[in-house]
Amino acid sequence: MRSSTTRSTTRSATGSTTGSATGSPIGRVEGPSAPAAFRHPGRHRVAVLARHGLLPIEVGIVHQLFGQAARTHGGAPLYEVVTCALTPGPVRTSADFTVGVEHGPEALAGADTVVVPSAQVDYEPQTGRLDGSLADAFALIRPGTRIASICTGAFVLAAAGLLDGRRATTHWRSCDHLREVHPAVKVDPGVLYTDDGRILTSAGVASGIDLCLHMIRCDHGSAVANEVARSTVVAPHREGGQAQFIQRPVPEPRLSSTGAARAWALGHLDRPLTLSELAGREAMSVRTFSRRFREEVGITPMQWLAQQRIERARHLLEETDLPVDRVAADAGFGTGASLRQHLQAALGVSPSAYRGTFRGPDRAAARSEGPGGSD
């Protein structure tokens, strides 16, 4: 999956269109001042729409991850997250308790990002249309607002017409149903999440974590997202194109893991690493290593290695003043030209443009010069 840059035209819930670069940082949405639900001017405003039958963990994911994001440890929060419901008050959950929601749908009008988690009603027969109260709530969302779904929350986005003609996903068990009810949606059951500019969807509960970290990474860079991941004790990054369902995610006890080879590779990314070399670290044949690696990680060893090199390059571009050629060497791309090619393919931007997003264009231009010239 391309995690950023493809230009797209996104229809908002109100029917307006806004051009955006897929995966690019989403800032404050212009429009009327935020309602009372949001009390911290200057922060990116996230509204979580809670519906009856919600999965508590999915609402908690959004608050936990966005709520921890800050430029520095203990620094001022970058986001303000509020939960809203179609009617303020107790909202039933899929568990044996309710949650009290203070804010009504008016909070959606002030949001820069709206997140729609799943609800038990999504598993019932679908009409393919939003009911009256939900349609009225979506009409409050301003043009240009980023809208994301977790799990079967994608049915709501599809019913609003936001996914027509777009690539989208949901939990793999519900993909056929989503395709049946909304044939105009390009349903992809084999990915963790999709990003089509300001419209994003994710698969099951755990992929909601990946999607939230992806949005934080797009907004503020990998350093901020990685710190949130560390604080939450989750993997800092899984590509959206990674498979949802791994047939055997945990290796059988009698089988050797490929974890030692992965750990060793991360410490030697600046070297040209081969598949046979990685297999040799585990005393396996290439064929056995490749099979077990995919069973444990969900992608091939070389795909994983390319992802790690891109992540290393992103970190160095965000956090250091190293010239592009040095970043390329340290990340294992060899030359600045190779780094530019891979970064363009993965993110759709040049190294200097990426660095400028998080360090300012002047510093990026000054630091992108190296022996190989500017990018």
C-alpha positions as CSV (number, residue, x, y, z in Angstrom):
1,M,0.0,0.0,0.0
2,R,1.2,3.5,-0.7
3,S,1.0,5.2,2.6
4,S,1.1,8.7,1.3
5,T,1.1,11.1,-1.6
6,T,-1.3,9.9,-4.2
7,R,-3.5,12.9,-5.0
8,S,-7.1,12.2,-4.4
9,T,-10.4,14.1,-4.4
10,T,-12.3,13.3,-1.2
11,R,-16.0,13.8,-0.8
12,S,-16.8,15.0,2.7
13,A,-20.0,14.0,4.5
14,T,-21.6,17.1,3.3
15,G,-20.9,16.3,-0.3
16,S,-18.1,18.9,-0.8
17,T,-14.8,17.9,-2.2
18,T,-11.3,18.5,-1.0
19,G,-8.0,17.6,-2.7
20,S,-5.4,16.1,-0.4
21,A,-2.2,14.1,-0.5
22,T,-2.7,10.6,0.8
23,G,-0.9,10.2,4.1
24,S,0.1,13.9,4.3
25,P,-0.3,15.7,7.6
26,I,-3.8,16.8,8.4
27,G,-4.0,20.1,10.2
28,R,-6.9,22.1,11.6
29,V,-10.0,22.3,9.4
30,E,-11.0,25.9,8.6
31,G,-14.6,26.8,9.5
32,P,-16.7,28.0,12.4
33,S,-15.2,28.0,15.9
34,A,-15.4,24.6,17.6
35,P,-18.3,23.8,19.9
36,A,-17.9,23.6,23.7
37,A,-16.9,19.9,23.4
38,F,-13.4,21.1,22.5
39,R,-11.7,23.3,25.1
40,H,-8.1,23.5,23.9
41,P,-7.5,25.9,21.0
42,G,-4.5,25.0,18.9
43,R,-4.7,21.2,19.3
44,H,-5.9,18.9,16.6
45,R,-9.5,18.0,17.5
46,V,-10.5,14.3,17.3
47,A,-14.1,13.2,17.7
48,V,-15.0,9.6,18.4
49,L,-18.5,8.7,17.4
50,A,-19.9,6.1,19.9
51,R,-22.9,4.1,18.9
52,H,-25.0,1.7,21.0
53,G,-23.3,-1.7,21.0
54,L,-19.8,-0.3,20.8
55,L,-16.7,-2.3,21.5
56,P,-15.1,-0.4,24.5
57,I,-11.5,-1.2,23.4
58,E,-12.0,0.6,20.1
59,V,-13.1,3.8,21.7
60,G,-10.2,3.5,24.2
61,I,-7.6,2.9,21.5
62,V,-8.3,6.4,20.0
63,H,-8.1,8.2,23.4
64,Q,-5.1,6.3,24.5
65,L,-3.0,6.8,21.4
66,F,-3.9,10.3,20.3
67,G,-4.1,11.4,23.9
68,Q,-0.4,10.5,24.5
69,A,1.0,12.2,21.4
70,A,3.4,15.1,22.3
71,R,6.5,16.6,20.8
72,T,8.5,15.8,23.8
73,H,8.1,13.4,26.7
74,G,5.7,15.2,29.1
75,G,5.2,18.0,26.6
76,A,1.9,19.6,25.7
77,P,-0.6,17.2,24.0
78,L,-0.9,17.5,20.2
79,Y,-4.5,16.3,20.1
80,E,-7.7,16.8,22.0
81,V,-10.0,13.8,21.9
82,V,-13.7,13.8,22.8
83,T,-16.3,11.1,22.6
84,C,-19.7,12.0,21.2
85,A,-23.0,10.1,20.7
86,L,-26.1,10.6,18.6
87,T,-27.8,11.4,21.9
88,P,-25.8,12.3,25.0
89,G,-26.1,9.9,28.0
90,P,-25.5,6.2,28.6
91,V,-24.3,4.2,25.6
92,R,-24.6,0.5,25.6
93,T,-21.4,-1.5,24.9
94,S,-20.8,-5.1,23.8
95,A,-19.8,-5.9,27.4
96,D,-21.8,-5.8,30.6
97,F,-21.5,-2.1,31.2
98,T,-22.5,1.2,29.7
99,V,-20.4,4.3,29.1
100,G,-21.6,7.8,29.9
101,V,-21.1,10.1,26.9
102,E,-21.3,13.8,27.6
103,H,-21.3,15.2,24.1
104,G,-23.9,15.0,21.3
105,P,-23.3,15.0,17.6
106,E,-22.6,18.7,17.6
107,A,-19.0,17.8,18.5
108,L,-18.6,16.4,15.0
109,A,-18.9,19.9,13.6
110,G,-15.7,21.1,15.4
111,A,-13.6,18.0,14.7
112,D,-10.5,17.9,12.5
113,T,-10.6,14.1,12.5
114,V,-13.7,11.9,13.1
115,V,-13.2,8.3,14.0
116,V,-16.1,5.8,13.7
117,P,-15.5,2.6,15.7
118,S,-17.6,-0.5,15.2
119,A,-20.9,-1.4,16.8
120,Q,-23.0,-4.5,17.1
121,V,-25.6,-3.1,14.7
122,D,-23.0,-3.4,11.9
123,Y,-23.5,-7.2,12.0
124,E,-27.2,-7.0,11.5
125,P,-28.9,-6.8,8.0
126,Q,-27.9,-3.6,6.3
127,T,-30.1,-1.2,4.3
128,G,-27.0,0.5,2.7
129,R,-28.3,3.9,3.9
130,L,-27.7,6.0,7.0
131,D,-30.7,6.2,9.3
132,G,-32.1,9.7,10.1
133,S,-30.2,10.5,13.2
134,L,-26.9,9.2,11.8
135,A,-27.4,11.0,8.6
136,D,-28.1,14.2,10.5
137,A,-24.9,13.7,12.5
138,F,-22.8,13.2,9.4
139,A,-24.2,16.3,7.8
140,L,-22.6,18.3,10.6
141,I,-19.1,17.2,9.6
142,R,-17.3,20.0,7.8
143,P,-15.7,19.7,4.3
144,G,-12.0,18.7,4.6
145,T,-12.4,16.7,7.8
146,R,-10.4,13.5,8.0
147,I,-12.8,10.6,8.6
148,A,-11.6,7.1,9.7
149,S,-13.3,3.9,10.6
150,I,-12.2,1.0,12.8
151,C,-13.4,-2.5,12.0
152,T,-17.0,-2.6,10.8
153,G,-17.3,1.2,11.3
154,A,-16.6,1.1,7.5
155,F,-20.3,0.2,7.0
156,V,-21.2,3.7,8.3
157,L,-18.7,5.4,5.9
158,A,-19.9,3.3,3.0
159,A,-23.6,4.1,3.8
160,A,-22.6,7.8,3.8
161,G,-21.2,7.4,0.3
162,L,-17.7,8.2,1.4
163,L,-16.2,4.9,0.1
164,D,-17.8,4.8,-3.3
165,G,-15.0,4.1,-5.8
166,R,-12.5,3.9,-3.1
167,R,-10.3,1.1,-1.8
168,A,-11.5,0.2,1.7
169,T,-11.3,-2.6,4.2
170,T,-13.0,-3.9,7.3
171,H,-12.7,-7.1,9.4
172,W,-12.0,-10.0,7.1
173,R,-15.2,-11.8,8.2
174,S,-17.3,-8.8,7.1
175,C,-15.6,-8.0,3.8
176,D,-18.0,-10.1,1.7
177,H,-21.0,-8.5,3.4
178,L,-19.6,-5.0,2.8
179,R,-19.0,-5.8,-0.8
180,E,-22.5,-7.2,-1.2
181,V,-24.3,-4.2,0.4
182,H,-22.0,-1.6,-1.2
183,P,-20.8,-2.8,-4.6
184,A,-19.3,0.5,-5.5
185,V,-16.7,0.1,-2.7
186,K,-13.4,-1.5,-3.7
187,V,-13.2,-3.9,-0.7
188,D,-9.7,-5.2,0.0
189,P,-9.9,-8.0,2.6
190,G,-6.1,-8.6,2.7
191,V,-4.8,-5.4,4.3
192,L,-4.7,-3.9,7.8
193,Y,-5.8,-0.4,6.8
194,T,-6.3,1.8,3.8
195,D,-5.5,5.5,3.4
196,D,-7.1,7.5,0.6
197,G,-6.3,11.0,1.7
198,R,-8.9,12.1,4.2
199,I,-10.8,8.9,4.2
200,L,-9.3,5.9,6.0
201,T,-10.5,2.5,7.0
202,S,-9.0,-0.3,9.1
203,A,-9.7,-4.0,9.7
204,G,-10.2,-5.6,13.1
205,V,-9.6,-4.2,16.6
206,A,-5.8,-4.4,16.6
207,S,-5.5,-2.8,13.2
208,G,-7.3,0.2,14.7
209,I,-4.1,0.7,16.7
210,D,-2.1,0.6,13.5
211,L,-4.4,3.1,11.8
212,C,-4.2,5.6,14.7
213,L,-0.4,5.4,14.8
214,H,-0.4,5.8,11.0
215,M,-2.4,9.0,11.3
216,I,-0.1,10.3,14.1
217,R,2.9,9.5,12.0
218,C,1.5,11.3,9.0
219,D,0.6,14.4,11.1
220,H,3.8,14.6,13.3
221,G,6.4,12.1,12.0
222,S,7.7,8.7,13.1
223,A,9.5,10.0,16.3
224,V,6.2,11.1,17.8
225,A,4.4,8.0,16.7
226,N,7.1,5.7,17.9
227,E,7.1,7.4,21.4
228,V,3.3,6.8,21.6
229,A,3.9,3.2,20.6
230,R,6.6,2.7,23.2
231,S,4.4,4.2,25.9
232,T,1.5,1.9,24.9
233,V,3.8,-1.1,24.5
234,V,2.7,-1.9,20.9
235,A,4.6,-2.3,17.6
236,P,5.5,1.1,16.3
237,H,4.7,0.4,12.7
238,R,2.9,-2.2,10.6
239,E,2.4,-1.3,6.9
240,G,-1.3,-1.0,5.9
241,G,-0.7,-3.5,3.1
242,Q,0.3,-6.2,5.5
243,A,-2.1,-9.2,5.6
244,Q,-4.9,-9.1,8.1
245,F,-5.0,-12.8,8.7
246,I,-1.9,-14.8,9.4
247,Q,-2.6,-18.5,9.4
248,R,-0.1,-19.2,12.2
249,P,0.9,-16.0,13.9
250,V,2.8,-17.7,16.7
251,P,5.2,-20.4,15.7
252,E,4.8,-23.9,17.1
253,P,7.0,-24.4,20.2
254,R,9.1,-27.0,18.5
255,L,10.0,-24.6,15.6
256,S,12.8,-22.1,15.7
257,S,11.7,-18.4,15.5
258,T,13.1,-15.9,13.0
259,G,13.2,-13.3,15.7
260,A,17.0,-13.4,16.2
261,A,17.6,-12.8,12.5
262,R,15.2,-9.8,12.5
263,A,16.9,-8.3,15.6
264,W,20.4,-8.8,14.0
265,A,19.2,-7.3,10.7
266,L,17.9,-4.2,12.5
267,G,21.4,-3.6,13.9
268,H,23.0,-4.0,10.5
269,L,20.7,-2.1,8.1
270,D,23.6,-0.1,6.7
271,R,24.9,-3.4,5.2
272,P,23.7,-5.1,2.0
273,L,21.8,-8.0,3.5
274,T,20.8,-11.1,1.6
275,L,18.2,-13.7,2.2
276,S,20.7,-16.4,2.5
277,E,22.6,-14.4,5.1
278,L,19.4,-13.9,7.2
279,A,18.6,-17.6,6.9
280,G,22.1,-18.5,8.0
281,R,21.6,-16.6,11.2
282,E,18.9,-19.1,12.1
283,A,20.8,-22.1,10.7
284,M,17.9,-22.7,8.2
285,S,17.7,-23.2,4.5
286,V,16.4,-20.2,2.6
287,R,13.2,-22.0,1.8
288,T,12.5,-22.9,5.4
289,F,13.4,-19.5,6.7
290,S,11.2,-17.7,4.1
291,R,8.3,-19.9,4.9
292,R,8.6,-19.4,8.7
293,F,9.3,-15.7,8.4
294,R,6.1,-15.2,6.5
295,E,4.2,-17.3,9.0
296,E,5.4,-15.1,11.9
297,V,5.5,-11.7,10.3
298,G,2.9,-11.9,7.5
299,I,5.2,-10.6,4.7
300,T,8.4,-11.8,3.0
301,P,11.8,-11.2,4.5
302,M,12.8,-8.8,1.7
303,Q,9.5,-6.8,2.0
304,W,10.1,-6.5,5.8
305,L,13.7,-5.4,5.2
306,A,12.6,-2.7,2.8
307,Q,10.1,-1.5,5.3
308,Q,12.7,-1.3,8.0
309,R,15.1,0.6,5.8
310,I,12.4,3.2,5.0
311,E,11.6,3.6,8.6
312,R,15.2,4.1,9.4
313,A,15.5,6.7,6.7
314,R,12.3,8.5,7.9
315,H,13.7,8.6,11.5
316,L,17.1,10.1,10.3
317,L,15.4,12.6,8.1
318,E,13.1,13.8,10.9
319,E,15.6,13.7,13.8
320,T,19.0,14.5,12.3
321,D,20.8,17.0,10.1
322,L,22.6,14.3,8.1
323,P,22.9,14.9,4.4
324,V,20.7,12.7,2.2
325,D,23.6,10.6,1.0
326,R,24.6,9.8,4.5
327,V,21.0,9.0,5.4
328,A,20.9,6.6,2.4
329,A,24.1,4.9,3.5
330,D,23.0,4.5,7.1
331,A,19.6,3.1,6.1
332,G,21.1,0.6,3.7
333,F,20.1,2.2,0.4
334,G,23.7,2.8,-0.7
335,T,23.2,6.1,-2.6
336,G,21.0,9.1,-2.4
337,A,19.5,8.3,-5.7
338,S,18.4,4.9,-4.4
339,L,16.9,6.5,-1.3
340,R,15.0,9.0,-3.4
341,Q,13.6,6.2,-5.6
342,H,12.5,4.1,-2.7
343,L,11.1,7.0,-0.7
344,Q,9.2,8.2,-3.7
345,A,7.7,4.7,-4.3
346,A,6.7,4.3,-0.6
347,L,5.6,7.8,0.4
348,G,5.5,9.8,-2.8
349,V,7.9,12.5,-1.7
350,S,11.6,13.3,-2.0
351,P,13.8,13.1,1.1
352,S,14.0,16.9,1.3
353,A,10.3,17.3,1.0
354,Y,9.7,14.7,3.7
355,R,12.3,16.4,6.0
356,G,10.7,19.8,5.3
357,T,7.4,18.5,6.5
358,F,8.8,17.8,10.0
359,R,11.8,20.1,10.3
360,G,10.8,23.1,8.2
361,P,11.6,23.8,4.5
362,D,14.6,26.0,5.2
363,R,16.4,23.5,7.3
364,A,15.5,20.7,4.9
365,A,17.0,22.5,2.0
366,A,20.1,23.4,3.9
367,R,20.7,19.8,5.1
368,S,19.7,17.9,2.0
369,E,22.8,18.8,0.2
370,G,25.5,16.2,0.2
371,P,28.2,14.7,-2.1
372,G,25.4,13.6,-4.4
373,G,23.7,17.0,-4.6
374,S,20.3,18.1,-3.7
375,D,17.2,16.0,-4.1
